Amino acid sequence: MSADTDEVTNPDEAVNAGDVASEIVAVDAETDPSEGDAAKVTAVDSVSDEDSDSDDEDSEDYLVEEGEIAGDYLEQLLDVLDFDGDIDLDVEGDRAIVSIDGGDDLTKLVGRKGEILDALQELTRLAVQQSTGERSKLMLDVAGWRANRRSVLSALGIEASKRVLESGEREELDPMTPFERKIVHDAVAKVDGVESESTGVEPSRRVVVVKS
C-alpha cells in the first residue's frame, strides 16, 4: 500500500466527453404492473450501459485527438531541429501516450536524468491545452527513455521490498522525481507485507519502504 500523494502531473480537471442524450422507453399499458416495473428497470439499466459505453468512446476519441495535436507539434519541432524520428500515438488509461523513436539525435531531447524530456513534455501539454482549452496529462517518451526507466525502477522497488521484509528495517531510496517515485510506489504495492511513502522536499524527496 502506498501512502504517497505524489502525482506525475498537477491535479487536472476531468475531460468533458460531451453530453449524452437520454432515452425514454415506453411500457405497454396492458402490461402487468409488476412486469412493467421490471421492464422499466431493465430499460434504464440498458440505457445506462449504453451511455457509459458512449462516454468511454468519447473520452478515448478526445485522447486520440490530444495525441494527434501533440504529434503535429512535435513533428514541427523535429523539423526545426533537423532531427529524424518516428512519432507513435497510443492511449493508456486516461492518458494519451506519445513516443518519438528512431533518430540518432533523439537522446539530446532526453537530457541528464530526463530533465529536457520533462520540459519538452510540459511544452507539448501546453500546446495541446492551447488547442483544446483543456489541461492535458499526456505522457511523452523519447528514445524509450521512460520505458527503460520504468523497468529499472520497478525492479528497484521490488528488490527494496524484499530486503525490508527480510530485515524488518525501513529503507530510504535515493531522491527521485514525482514520475520516478510513482513507479516505485506502484511496484512496492504489489508486494505483500510492505508499504511505501514519500518523505522530504523537492528536489530531495524520496521513497521510504517499511513493513506494513
C-alpha atoms as an extended CHARMM CRD file, in Angstrom:
* protein
*
       212  EXT
         1         1  MET       CA              0.0000000000        0.0000000000        0.0000000000  PROA      1               0.0000000000
         2         2  SER       CA              1.2780000000        3.4740000000       -0.7840000000  PROA      2               0.0000000000
         3         3  ALA       CA              0.7370000000        6.4650000000        1.4860000000  PROA      3               0.0000000000
         4         4  ASP       CA              2.1930000000        8.8260000000       -1.0700000000  PROA      4               0.0000000000
         5         5  THR       CA              0.1910000000       11.5650000000       -2.7230000000  PROA      5               0.0000000000
         6         6  ASP       CA              2.6920000000       12.3820000000       -5.4750000000  PROA      6               0.0000000000
         7         7  GLU       CA              1.2960000000       12.7040000000       -8.9640000000  PROA      7               0.0000000000
         8         8  VAL       CA              3.1170000000       12.7970000000      -12.2350000000  PROA      8               0.0000000000
         9         9  THR       CA              1.1510000000       15.9090000000      -13.0710000000  PROA      9               0.0000000000
        10        10  ASN       CA             -0.7500000000       18.5800000000      -11.1840000000  PROA      10              0.0000000000
        11        11  PRO       CA             -4.4430000000       17.7760000000      -10.4920000000  PROA      11              0.0000000000
        12        12  ASP       CA             -6.3450000000       18.0140000000      -13.7250000000  PROA      12              0.0000000000
        13        13  GLU       CA             -9.9980000000       18.6230000000      -14.4310000000  PROA      13              0.0000000000
        14        14  ALA       CA            -11.8340000000       15.6440000000      -15.9050000000  PROA      14              0.0000000000
        15        15  VAL       CA            -12.2190000000       15.7070000000      -19.6890000000  PROA      15              0.0000000000
        16        16  ASN       CA            -15.6790000000       16.7450000000      -20.7520000000  PROA      16              0.0000000000
        17        17  ALA       CA            -16.6370000000       13.9790000000      -23.1450000000  PROA      17              0.0000000000
        18        18  GLY       CA            -19.8210000000       15.7790000000      -24.2070000000  PROA      18              0.0000000000
        19        19  ASP       CA            -23.4590000000       15.4600000000      -23.2280000000  PROA      19              0.0000000000
        20        20  VAL       CA            -25.1460000000       12.1060000000      -23.7520000000  PROA      20              0.0000000000
        21        21  ALA       CA            -28.7910000000       12.1770000000      -24.8270000000  PROA      21              0.0000000000
        22        22  SER       CA            -31.3370000000       10.4380000000      -22.5550000000  PROA      22              0.0000000000
        23        23  GLU       CA            -33.5870000000        7.7340000000      -23.9450000000  PROA      23              0.0000000000
        24        24  ILE       CA            -37.1750000000        7.1480000000      -22.8000000000  PROA      24              0.0000000000
        25        25  VAL       CA            -38.5400000000        3.6260000000      -23.1390000000  PROA      25              0.0000000000
        26        26  ALA       CA            -42.3230000000        3.2370000000      -23.2410000000  PROA      26              0.0000000000
        27        27  VAL       CA            -44.0030000000        0.3330000000      -21.4910000000  PROA      27              0.0000000000
        28        28  ASP       CA            -47.1940000000       -1.2070000000      -22.9190000000  PROA      28              0.0000000000
        29        29  ALA       CA            -50.2060000000       -0.0110000000      -20.9590000000  PROA      29              0.0000000000
        30        30  GLU       CA            -51.6780000000       -3.5220000000      -20.8600000000  PROA      30              0.0000000000
        31        31  THR       CA            -48.5820000000       -4.9980000000      -19.2210000000  PROA      31              0.0000000000
        32        32  ASP       CA            -48.9880000000       -6.2640000000      -15.6650000000  PROA      32              0.0000000000
        33        33  PRO       CA            -47.7740000000       -3.5510000000      -13.1930000000  PROA      33              0.0000000000
        34        34  SER       CA            -45.0980000000       -5.7590000000      -11.6810000000  PROA      34              0.0000000000
        35        35  GLU       CA            -43.8690000000       -6.7070000000      -15.1460000000  PROA      35              0.0000000000
        36        36  GLY       CA            -43.9700000000       -3.0590000000      -16.1450000000  PROA      36              0.0000000000
        37        37  ASP       CA            -41.7150000000       -2.0930000000      -13.2230000000  PROA      37              0.0000000000
        38        38  ALA       CA            -39.2500000000       -4.8090000000      -14.1790000000  PROA      38              0.0000000000
        39        39  ALA       CA            -39.3080000000       -3.6510000000      -17.7750000000  PROA      39              0.0000000000
        40        40  LYS       CA            -38.5920000000       -0.0790000000      -16.7060000000  PROA      40              0.0000000000
        41        41  VAL       CA            -35.6450000000       -1.1300000000      -14.5490000000  PROA      41              0.0000000000
        42        42  THR       CA            -34.2480000000       -3.2570000000      -17.3660000000  PROA      42              0.0000000000
        43        43  ALA       CA            -34.6840000000       -0.4030000000      -19.8290000000  PROA      43              0.0000000000
        44        44  VAL       CA            -32.9700000000        2.1090000000      -17.5360000000  PROA      44              0.0000000000
        45        45  ASP       CA            -30.0730000000       -0.2780000000      -16.9150000000  PROA      45              0.0000000000
        46        46  SER       CA            -29.7190000000       -0.7960000000      -20.6620000000  PROA      46              0.0000000000
        47        47  VAL       CA            -29.6850000000        2.9260000000      -21.3560000000  PROA      47              0.0000000000
        48        48  SER       CA            -27.1500000000        3.4840000000      -18.5500000000  PROA      48              0.0000000000
        49        49  ASP       CA            -24.8430000000        0.8630000000      -20.0550000000  PROA      49              0.0000000000
        50        50  GLU       CA            -25.1490000000        2.4790000000      -23.4750000000  PROA      50              0.0000000000
        51        51  ASP       CA            -24.4350000000        5.9100000000      -22.0010000000  PROA      51              0.0000000000
        52        52  SER       CA            -21.3650000000        4.5480000000      -20.2000000000  PROA      52              0.0000000000
        53        53  ASP       CA            -20.0580000000        2.9800000000      -23.4140000000  PROA      53              0.0000000000
        54        54  SER       CA            -20.6540000000        6.2680000000      -25.2270000000  PROA      54              0.0000000000
        55        55  ASP       CA            -18.7460000000        8.1950000000      -22.5330000000  PROA      55              0.0000000000
        56        56  ASP       CA            -15.8020000000        5.7970000000      -22.8210000000  PROA      56              0.0000000000
        57        57  GLU       CA            -15.7410000000        6.1400000000      -26.5990000000  PROA      57              0.0000000000
        58        58  ASP       CA            -15.9290000000        9.9410000000      -26.4130000000  PROA      58              0.0000000000
        59        59  SER       CA            -13.1340000000       10.0230000000      -23.8250000000  PROA      59              0.0000000000
        60        60  GLU       CA            -10.8900000000        7.8110000000      -25.9600000000  PROA      60              0.0000000000
        61        61  ASP       CA            -11.6610000000        9.9210000000      -29.0330000000  PROA      61              0.0000000000
        62        62  TYR       CA            -10.6200000000       13.0180000000      -27.0890000000  PROA      62              0.0000000000
        63        63  LEU       CA             -7.3390000000       11.3960000000      -26.0040000000  PROA      63              0.0000000000
        64        64  VAL       CA             -6.6550000000       10.3510000000      -29.5930000000  PROA      64              0.0000000000
        65        65  GLU       CA             -7.2280000000       13.9770000000      -30.5950000000  PROA      65              0.0000000000
        66        66  GLU       CA             -4.7660000000       15.0830000000      -27.8960000000  PROA      66              0.0000000000
        67        67  GLY       CA             -2.1850000000       12.6710000000      -29.2650000000  PROA      67              0.0000000000
        68        68  GLU       CA             -2.6600000000       13.9280000000      -32.8200000000  PROA      68              0.0000000000
        69        69  ILE       CA             -2.2560000000       17.5560000000      -31.7440000000  PROA      69              0.0000000000
        70        70  ALA       CA              0.8770000000       16.6430000000      -29.7980000000  PROA      70              0.0000000000
        71        71  GLY       CA              2.2000000000       14.6700000000      -32.7440000000  PROA      71              0.0000000000
        72        72  ASP       CA              1.7990000000       17.6500000000      -35.0830000000  PROA      72              0.0000000000
        73        73  TYR       CA              3.5510000000       19.9370000000      -32.5910000000  PROA      73              0.0000000000
        74        74  LEU       CA              6.4490000000       17.5340000000      -32.1000000000  PROA      74              0.0000000000
        75        75  GLU       CA              6.8050000000       16.9120000000      -35.8310000000  PROA      75              0.0000000000
        76        76  GLN       CA              7.2510000000       20.6330000000      -36.3910000000  PROA      76              0.0000000000
        77        77  LEU       CA              9.8080000000       20.7290000000      -33.5800000000  PROA      77              0.0000000000
        78        78  LEU       CA             11.8030000000       17.8770000000      -35.1090000000  PROA      78              0.0000000000
        79        79  ASP       CA             11.7750000000       19.6880000000      -38.4570000000  PROA      79              0.0000000000
        80        80  VAL       CA             13.1070000000       22.8710000000      -36.8500000000  PROA      80              0.0000000000
        81        81  LEU       CA             15.8580000000       20.9250000000      -35.0790000000  PROA      81              0.0000000000
        82        82  ASP       CA             16.5310000000       18.8350000000      -38.1980000000  PROA      82              0.0000000000
        83        83  PHE       CA             16.2110000000       15.6470000000      -36.1190000000  PROA      83              0.0000000000
        84        84  ASP       CA             14.9540000000       12.3530000000      -37.5210000000  PROA      84              0.0000000000
        85        85  GLY       CA             12.3310000000       10.4410000000      -35.5770000000  PROA      85              0.0000000000
        86        86  ASP       CA              9.1210000000        8.4450000000      -35.8660000000  PROA      86              0.0000000000
        87        87  ILE       CA              6.1650000000        9.5850000000      -33.7490000000  PROA      87              0.0000000000
        88        88  ASP       CA              3.8260000000        6.9350000000      -32.3390000000  PROA      88              0.0000000000
        89        89  LEU       CA              0.4910000000        7.6730000000      -30.6670000000  PROA      89              0.0000000000
        90        90  ASP       CA             -1.3840000000        5.4990000000      -28.1770000000  PROA      90              0.0000000000
        91        91  VAL       CA             -3.9330000000        5.7120000000      -25.3560000000  PROA      91              0.0000000000
        92        92  GLU       CA             -3.2940000000        4.1700000000      -21.9460000000  PROA      92              0.0000000000
        93        93  GLY       CA             -5.9910000000        4.5570000000      -19.3030000000  PROA      93              0.0000000000
        94        94  ASP       CA             -6.8360000000        8.2370000000      -19.0720000000  PROA      94              0.0000000000
        95        95  ARG       CA             -3.6960000000        9.4650000000      -20.8480000000  PROA      95              0.0000000000
        96        96  ALA       CA             -2.5750000000        9.9930000000      -24.3950000000  PROA      96              0.0000000000
        97        97  ILE       CA              0.8540000000        8.4050000000      -24.8870000000  PROA      97              0.0000000000
        98        98  VAL       CA              3.2180000000        9.9390000000      -27.4350000000  PROA      98              0.0000000000
        99        99  SER       CA              6.6420000000        8.4930000000      -28.1990000000  PROA      99              0.0000000000
       100       100  ILE       CA              9.4580000000        9.5270000000      -30.5310000000  PROA      100             0.0000000000
       101       101  ASP       CA             11.8580000000        6.8290000000      -31.6850000000  PROA      101             0.0000000000
       102       102  GLY       CA             14.3500000000        6.0590000000      -34.3960000000  PROA      102             0.0000000000
       103       103  GLY       CA             16.6960000000        9.0440000000      -34.6590000000  PROA      103             0.0000000000
       104       104  ASP       CA             20.3280000000        9.1090000000      -33.5340000000  PROA      104             0.0000000000
       105       105  ASP       CA             19.9900000000       12.6670000000      -32.1940000000  PROA      105             0.0000000000
       106       106  LEU       CA             16.9720000000       11.9390000000      -30.0060000000  PROA      106             0.0000000000
       107       107  THR       CA             18.9960000000       11.3830000000      -26.8440000000  PROA      107             0.0000000000
       108       108  LYS       CA             19.6710000000       15.1260000000      -26.9110000000  PROA      108             0.0000000000
       109       109  LEU       CA             15.9580000000       15.6050000000      -26.2070000000  PROA      109             0.0000000000
       110       110  VAL       CA             16.2040000000       13.4930000000      -23.0440000000  PROA      110             0.0000000000
       111       111  GLY       CA             18.9890000000       15.2100000000      -21.1450000000  PROA      111             0.0000000000
       112       112  ARG       CA             20.5980000000       14.3170000000      -17.8580000000  PROA      112             0.0000000000
       113       113  LYS       CA             18.1210000000       12.3000000000      -15.7780000000  PROA      113             0.0000000000
       114       114  GLY       CA             15.3690000000       13.2370000000      -18.2190000000  PROA      114             0.0000000000
       115       115  GLU       CA             15.2440000000       16.9590000000      -17.4170000000  PROA      115             0.0000000000
       116       116  ILE       CA             14.9780000000       18.0150000000      -21.0650000000  PROA      116             0.0000000000
       117       117  LEU       CA             12.3510000000       15.3490000000      -21.7110000000  PROA      117             0.0000000000
       118       118  ASP       CA             10.2770000000       16.6100000000      -18.7680000000  PROA      118             0.0000000000
       119       119  ALA       CA             10.4710000000       20.1760000000      -20.0750000000  PROA      119             0.0000000000
       120       120  LEU       CA              9.5340000000       19.0540000000      -23.5860000000  PROA      120             0.0000000000
       121       121  GLN       CA              6.5990000000       17.1110000000      -22.1890000000  PROA      121             0.0000000000
       122       122  GLU       CA              5.3010000000       20.2280000000      -20.4270000000  PROA      122             0.0000000000
       123       123  LEU       CA              5.6710000000       22.2980000000      -23.6090000000  PROA      123             0.0000000000
       124       124  THR       CA              3.7440000000       19.6510000000      -25.5330000000  PROA      124             0.0000000000
       125       125  ARG       CA              0.9870000000       19.6300000000      -22.9230000000  PROA      125             0.0000000000
       126       126  LEU       CA              0.7320000000       23.4020000000      -23.2000000000  PROA      126             0.0000000000
       127       127  ALA       CA              0.4680000000       23.1390000000      -26.9850000000  PROA      127             0.0000000000
       128       128  VAL       CA             -2.4020000000       20.6760000000      -26.5810000000  PROA      128             0.0000000000
       129       129  GLN       CA             -4.0940000000       22.8760000000      -23.9810000000  PROA      129             0.0000000000
       130       130  GLN       CA             -3.8350000000       25.8980000000      -26.2610000000  PROA      130             0.0000000000
       131       131  SER       CA             -5.6530000000       23.9500000000      -28.9590000000  PROA      131             0.0000000000
       132       132  THR       CA             -8.3080000000       22.1690000000      -26.8520000000  PROA      132             0.0000000000
       133       133  GLY       CA             -8.7690000000       24.5660000000      -23.9410000000  PROA      133             0.0000000000
       134       134  GLU       CA             -8.3510000000       21.6180000000      -21.5380000000  PROA      134             0.0000000000
       135       135  ARG       CA             -5.3790000000       20.6670000000      -19.3460000000  PROA      135             0.0000000000
       136       136  SER       CA             -3.5350000000       17.6540000000      -20.6880000000  PROA      136             0.0000000000
       137       137  LYS       CA             -1.9900000000       14.7000000000      -18.8600000000  PROA      137             0.0000000000
       138       138  LEU       CA             -0.3290000000       13.1960000000      -21.9100000000  PROA      138             0.0000000000
       139       139  MET       CA              2.8800000000       11.2800000000      -21.3910000000  PROA      139             0.0000000000
       140       140  LEU       CA              5.8290000000       11.8410000000      -23.7080000000  PROA      140             0.0000000000
       141       141  ASP       CA              8.6750000000        9.3970000000      -24.1840000000  PROA      141             0.0000000000
       142       142  VAL       CA             11.7730000000        9.8680000000      -26.3350000000  PROA      142             0.0000000000
       143       143  ALA       CA             14.1000000000        7.0820000000      -27.4720000000  PROA      143             0.0000000000
       144       144  GLY       CA             12.4370000000        4.7000000000      -24.9980000000  PROA      144             0.0000000000
       145       145  TRP       CA             13.9380000000        6.5270000000      -22.0170000000  PROA      145             0.0000000000
       146       146  ARG       CA             10.8090000000        6.4700000000      -19.8280000000  PROA      146             0.0000000000
       147       147  ALA       CA             10.0370000000        2.8480000000      -20.7290000000  PROA      147             0.0000000000
       148       148  ASN       CA             13.5560000000        1.7520000000      -19.7630000000  PROA      148             0.0000000000
       149       149  ARG       CA             13.4820000000        3.8590000000      -16.6120000000  PROA      149             0.0000000000
       150       150  ARG       CA             10.1410000000        2.3560000000      -15.6280000000  PROA      150             0.0000000000
       151       151  SER       CA             11.5870000000       -1.1530000000      -15.8900000000  PROA      151             0.0000000000
       152       152  VAL       CA             14.6370000000       -0.2710000000      -13.7890000000  PROA      152             0.0000000000
       153       153  LEU       CA             12.6180000000        1.4990000000      -11.0810000000  PROA      153             0.0000000000
       154       154  SER       CA             10.0210000000       -1.2660000000      -10.8630000000  PROA      154             0.0000000000
       155       155  ALA       CA             12.8090000000       -3.7700000000      -10.2130000000  PROA      155             0.0000000000
       156       156  LEU       CA             14.3200000000       -1.3910000000       -7.6430000000  PROA      156             0.0000000000
       157       157  GLY       CA             11.0190000000       -1.1410000000       -5.7720000000  PROA      157             0.0000000000
       158       158  ILE       CA             10.5520000000       -4.9050000000       -5.6400000000  PROA      158             0.0000000000
       159       159  GLU       CA             14.1530000000       -5.5460000000       -4.5270000000  PROA      159             0.0000000000
       160       160  ALA       CA             13.8680000000       -2.9250000000       -1.7650000000  PROA      160             0.0000000000
       161       161  SER       CA             10.6030000000       -4.5080000000       -0.6230000000  PROA      161             0.0000000000
       162       162  LYS       CA             12.2210000000       -7.9250000000       -0.3250000000  PROA      162             0.0000000000
       163       163  ARG       CA             15.1050000000       -6.5100000000        1.7110000000  PROA      163             0.0000000000
       164       164  VAL       CA             12.6920000000       -4.7720000000        4.0830000000  PROA      164             0.0000000000
       165       165  LEU       CA             10.6930000000       -7.9800000000        4.5220000000  PROA      165             0.0000000000
       166       166  GLU       CA             13.8580000000       -9.8950000000        5.4120000000  PROA      166             0.0000000000
       167       167  SER       CA             15.4540000000       -7.3150000000        7.7210000000  PROA      167             0.0000000000
       168       168  GLY       CA             12.3480000000       -5.6610000000        9.1330000000  PROA      168             0.0000000000
       169       169  GLU       CA             14.0920000000       -2.2910000000        8.8290000000  PROA      169             0.0000000000
       170       170  ARG       CA             12.8570000000        0.6580000000        6.8030000000  PROA      170             0.0000000000
       171       171  GLU       CA             14.8030000000        1.5600000000        3.6900000000  PROA      171             0.0000000000
       172       172  GLU       CA             15.1630000000        5.0030000000        2.1430000000  PROA      172             0.0000000000
       173       173  LEU       CA             15.8510000000        5.1980000000       -1.5720000000  PROA      173             0.0000000000
       174       174  ASP       CA             17.7120000000        7.9140000000       -3.4480000000  PROA      174             0.0000000000
       175       175  PRO       CA             15.8690000000       11.1640000000       -4.3010000000  PROA      175             0.0000000000
       176       176  MET       CA             13.6160000000       10.8360000000       -7.3300000000  PROA      176             0.0000000000
       177       177  THR       CA             11.2630000000       12.8580000000       -9.4660000000  PROA      177             0.0000000000
       178       178  PRO       CA              7.4790000000       12.5010000000       -8.9730000000  PROA      178             0.0000000000
       179       179  PHE       CA              7.3360000000       10.3120000000      -12.0950000000  PROA      179             0.0000000000
       180       180  GLU       CA             10.0160000000        8.0030000000      -10.7120000000  PROA      180             0.0000000000
       181       181  ARG       CA              8.5140000000        7.8120000000       -7.2260000000  PROA      181             0.0000000000
       182       182  LYS       CA              5.1350000000        6.8580000000       -8.6540000000  PROA      182             0.0000000000
       183       183  ILE       CA              6.6940000000        3.8930000000      -10.4470000000  PROA      183             0.0000000000
       184       184  VAL       CA              8.4260000000        2.7180000000       -7.2590000000  PROA      184             0.0000000000
       185       185  HSD       CA              5.2320000000        3.0810000000       -5.2000000000  PROA      185             0.0000000000
       186       186  ASP       CA              3.3210000000        1.0030000000       -7.7410000000  PROA      186             0.0000000000
       187       187  ALA       CA              5.9900000000       -1.7170000000       -7.5910000000  PROA      187             0.0000000000
       188       188  VAL       CA              6.0480000000       -1.7920000000       -3.7740000000  PROA      188             0.0000000000
       189       189  ALA       CA              2.2360000000       -2.0200000000       -3.6760000000  PROA      189             0.0000000000
       190       190  LYS       CA              2.4680000000       -5.3840000000       -5.4580000000  PROA      190             0.0000000000
       191       191  VAL       CA              4.4850000000       -6.9190000000       -2.5930000000  PROA      191             0.0000000000
       192       192  ASP       CA              2.5280000000       -8.1570000000        0.4260000000  PROA      192             0.0000000000
       193       193  GLY       CA              3.7940000000       -7.0990000000        3.8540000000  PROA      193             0.0000000000
       194       194  VAL       CA              5.3600000000       -3.7800000000        2.8910000000  PROA      194             0.0000000000
       195       195  GLU       CA              4.2140000000       -0.2670000000        2.0650000000  PROA      195             0.0000000000
       196       196  SER       CA              5.8210000000        2.9340000000        0.8800000000  PROA      196             0.0000000000
       197       197  GLU       CA              5.5840000000        6.6630000000        1.3920000000  PROA      197             0.0000000000
       198       198  SER       CA              7.4410000000        9.7480000000        0.2470000000  PROA      198             0.0000000000
       199       199  THR       CA              9.4400000000       11.9760000000        2.5530000000  PROA      199             0.0000000000
       200       200  GLY       CA             11.4340000000       15.1900000000        2.2050000000  PROA      200             0.0000000000
       201       201  VAL       CA             11.0160000000       18.1690000000       -0.0960000000  PROA      201             0.0000000000
       202       202  GLU       CA             11.8850000000       18.6180000000       -3.7420000000  PROA      202             0.0000000000
       203       203  PRO       CA             14.3930000000       18.0590000000       -5.2000000000  PROA      203             0.0000000000
       204       204  SER       CA             15.4500000000       15.7040000000       -2.3900000000  PROA      204             0.0000000000
       205       205  ARG       CA             12.0910000000       13.9820000000       -1.9300000000  PROA      205             0.0000000000
       206       206  ARG       CA             12.4870000000       10.2030000000       -1.7970000000  PROA      206             0.0000000000
       207       207  VAL       CA             10.6130000000        6.9400000000       -1.3070000000  PROA      207             0.0000000000
       208       208  VAL       CA             10.7330000000        5.1210000000        2.0330000000  PROA      208             0.0000000000
       209       209  VAL       CA              9.7900000000        1.4180000000        2.1830000000  PROA      209             0.0000000000
       210       210  VAL       CA              8.6120000000       -0.0320000000        5.5220000000  PROA      210             0.0000000000
       211       211  LYS       CA              6.9450000000       -3.1940000000        6.7850000000  PROA      211             0.0000000000
       212       212  SER       CA              3.1760000000       -2.8750000000        6.9360000000  PROA      212             0.0000000000
